[in-house]
Amino acid sequence: MSEDKQVRFIITRQDSPDNEPYTEEFNLTYRPNMNVISALMEIRRNPVNAEGQETSPVVWDMNCLEEVCGACSMIINGKPQQSCTALVDHFEQPIKLEPMRTFPVVRDLIVDRSQMFDSLKKVKAWIPIDGTYDLGPGPRMAENKRQWAYELSKCMTCGVCLEACPNVNDNSDFMGPAPVSLVRLYNAHPTGEMNKSERLEALMGEGGIESCGNSQNCVEVCPKGIPLTTSIAALNRDTSLQAFKNFFGSDRA
């Protein structure tokens, strides 16, 4: 019966950024439709490990619980993904939970994703406006462009693609697939296009698109199915054209 079935978790923990990581095991009573987040909530409510010893509650990031915010990213059985949509039934036991290692660990399963957000600032991943007052309806996008731009807009900056990318590591300053893809999104916007050259210049600099090794791991793990490699290919073309413009001093493609 389901009430007798146990689910075993092995969680990689770390008390602070300066401490060494260690593992701790927990046994929980199985419930139908149980996901990793609900299991962590149960451990937090009753922090007793598999040896029956009371321990400190496991800490992790979460917010929406609907795979929209991207906060609850972690490595589950070796694969980076969202823990809110990770159903226990879909994993072999024991279920191993680890923090993403591309980012500095803050504590337990919480990581500091500042480097990714700094990259978003570097490429101006937003649409600038003149003020907060009502500017009226903006320019319309062609439907065929709107359709693929909508797919890119699903990015929730969860960091999973950076975790899977072998080119994002301590020996490289590559900004990662998500910021690169968002450049394509905001350059496609009729208003955002005004800053197109600035974004492309940022991609042509250190840590930009030339650091991509085309491993294509990013598109395999993206929880939203965003065509990241398509964006990278398109921006390879755009940055090449921008380089020619810079060389010949032309404002036109």
Buried (B, 14 or more C-beta within 10 A) or exposed (E): EEEEEEBEBBBBBBEEEEEEEEEBEBBBEBBEEBBBBBBBBBBEEEBEBBEEEEEEEBBBBBEEBEBBBBBBBBBBBEBBBBBBBBEBEEBEEBBBBBBBBBBEBBBBBBBEBEBBBEBBEBBBBEBEEEEEEEEEEEEEBEEEEEEBBEBBBEBBBBBBBBBBBEBBEEEBBBBBBBBBBBBBBBBBBEEBBEBBBEBBBBBBBEBBBEBBEEBBBBBEBBBBEBBBBBBBEBBBEBBEEBEEBEEEEEEEE
